[in-house]
Structure formats: structure tokens, C-alpha cells
Amino acid sequence: MNPDIKPSQRVAEMKEYWFAPKMREVAKMNSEGLDVVSLGVGGPDRMPSVEVVETLCDSARKPGNHAYQLAAGIPELRQAMSEWYKRHYGVEVDSASEVLPLIGSKEGVLHVSLAFVNPGDKVLVPNPGYMAYTGVSRMLGADVVSYDLIADKGWMPDFNQLERVAAQGGVKLMWVNYPNMPTGAPANRELFEKLVDFGRRHGIVIVHDNPYSFVLNDTPLSLLQVEGAKDVAIELNSLSKSHNMSGWRMGMVISNPEFVSWVRKVKSNIDSGQFRPVMEAAVKALGLDESWYDEMNKPYRARKKVAEKIMKALGCTYAEGQQGLFLWGKLPEGASDSATFADRILHQARVFIVPGFIFGSNGEGYIRISLCAPEERMEEALRRIEEMNASQK
């Protein structure tokens, strides 16, 4: 390579996503016959609805469905998203102007940031929190300001801290995520009301990333249920977790018409829309009745019980009532740092779990177990950990 050719400054300063090298390590162990049980990544392992898959296949057989699509998606999909919000959250959404389909909600993290954030603007991100909030903000030259989530406060924001940050000025955007990843802390209406009030008083856009509200949760909540929320808030949602469609890349952004139009302008310059058969299948998915969500959650409930046994076998403690696709646990007293702890489990028990430090400094001292592995594989992980414990006595 020509030594005079250099990457952009953003690439030079960017760190590789933590999971990429770790998954290469796990893949290498598997290639050596070590058969690692992966309890790391939070991608559903079960199939979407049969009707959804059939809709995809039927649509893909139609010659006219393989053309470019508009970035705004087909009207039927926007209407289905609008009706889904009304049916499950009680939120009125205008399908023509207040909803925009996304190629997964992770895309929305970038598109929303591009639509609102200028270099030097401050962006509030949770600590611990989803790594993409920080990564994308830094990529755009924003000033990332982390706000604390701690166990003693139920992993909820400290609004006294937020008020101090807001008083200094320059905050453009705030990322929030409930049910929370990685901690599993559930949402509540009081928190959402405080967030909307905070955003309104300080002119800060509140972006709620809401992909887990149907997982191990009987009462899905939306930030947009708060009166006046659309004036200052944006919500990202996704079919990845709620419909077992993570690889299909189907998400949405909901807000007031002006905010949505700004995001649509960004999106129209970046992609050429989604595959029409995927959009038509998503319409079918969004129309599924309550029995779909009940059946989807049955294996997660069973798996969570095994995950709790794994936590106990590791000497970890955990909060009851966690929601979403993970179980978040505190390391035992006297344990090493979370990376060393997780690596020991990987290499001694051949079980891959995620160390909490990757989600921010407040994640240190914790681990995360994914529920996205078959129950028998989770039982195998438990057996291996118990054997490891026995061999070390």
C-alpha cells in the first residue's frame, strides 16, 4: 500500500467494535473443536412467524418486486407501523408524516445523529449503555458526555446530574434505552415524564431506543405515551427482538413530522430503501395478534431460569424483574475485573459471556448473559461451569 495514503481521522481514532475480535477468538476455538457455548450476542435464535416467512417467499416470486424502493418505504408498511403503535402503545402516529422505516434501528442511531448533531455539540449517552451511541457520536465529532446509571438508583438517570450538565449549555441530544440494555432495568411512566420535561425545558432532543419492550414484559411502554413527547422526542423501534427478525433489518423512527422529515432527508442520501418482499413480510409481522408475543416469550422465561442458575454457579448476584434478552449480574466479592472474569469462563469452561466493562465504566464489576441460545445449550453451559467449580476445589 502506498505509505502516503492515510485513513480519515475518524477511522484512525475509531476502535473496532469489541464483539468483532472476540467473536474471531470464539470462532478460532470452535475451529479447534472446543465447542464454545455462546451466551454473548443478543440476536434471537428462533424463527419468525411462519406466515411472515411465507409472505416473504410469495412476494419474492413476483418479478416487479425486485426494483429499487423509496427510502420512505411502501405506504402499507408505514400504515402497519402506525397501527402497531396504536394497538400496543396507545400512541397515535400519522403514517404519512410521523413514521419512517429503517434498515434496522441501529441505522437510526447514525441517521438521527446526522440529522441533529454538529461537530462540537454535546451528546448525552448512558453509562453503561449501548456502544453505538458513543461510537456514532464520536464519529461525527460530537462531544460525548456520559451520564451515570448505577444499581443503587435502579439504573435510572440522576436528574440532578443531568441538570448540572444541561446548565453548562451545548447539549443537543440525549440517548435513553428502556427496558435497558445491558442492565435489564424496566421502563416506567414517571421516568418518561421526567425525560420529556427535561428535554422540553432545555431544548434537548430525547431519543429513546426501544427494541426490548415486548421481551419478558407484559406491559410495553413507549416514551411517546407522554403528552407532548413528540415535540422534543424521537423513538426508535425494531422488529429484530419483538418478531425474531434481527437479520431482516427492519426498524422504524417515530416523531413529529419535522423531525422525521430531517431524518428522511439524511436517509434518502445514504440508501435506496429496503427490499419490497421484506417490507411486505414486515406488514404481516406487525399484524400478528397477542398470541405471537406470548409464544415468543415462553422459551425466554425458561432460559432465564437457567441463566439465573448460571449466575449463582458463578457466584454472581442479580436484580429480579429484569426485562429484555439478557441477564445482568454483579461479580462476587473479591473477583477480578470483568474482562478477566469472563475470559476465565471462556477458556476454562468454554462458555462465552460478556464482561460489563464494554458498556462503560459503570459496567465494570458486572457480566451479561444472553438468553439467545437454546435451553439445552444453556444447560450445557451450566454443567461446564459446575464442573469447572468442582475441579478448582
Buried (B, 14 or more C-beta within 10 A) or exposed (E): EEEEEEEEEEEEEEEEEBBEEBBEBBEEBEEEEEEBBBBBBBEBBEEBBEBBBEBBEEBBEEEEBEEEBEBBBBEEBBBBBBBBBEEBBEBEBEBEBBBBBBBBBBBBBBBBBBBBBEEEBBBBBBBBBBBBBBBBBBBBEBBBBBBBBEBEEBBBBEBEEBEEBBEEEEBBBBBBBBBBBBBBBBBBEEBBBBBBBBBBEBEBBBBBBBBBBBBBBEEBBBBBBBEEBBEBBBBBBBBBBBBBBBEBBBBBBBBBEEBBBBBBEBBEEEBEBBBBBBBBBBBBBBBBEEEBBEEBBEBBEEBBEBBBBBBBBBBBBBBEEBBBBBBBBBBEEEBEBBBEBBBBBBEBBBBBBBBBBBBBEBBBBBBBBBBBBEBEBBBBBBBBBBEBBEEEE
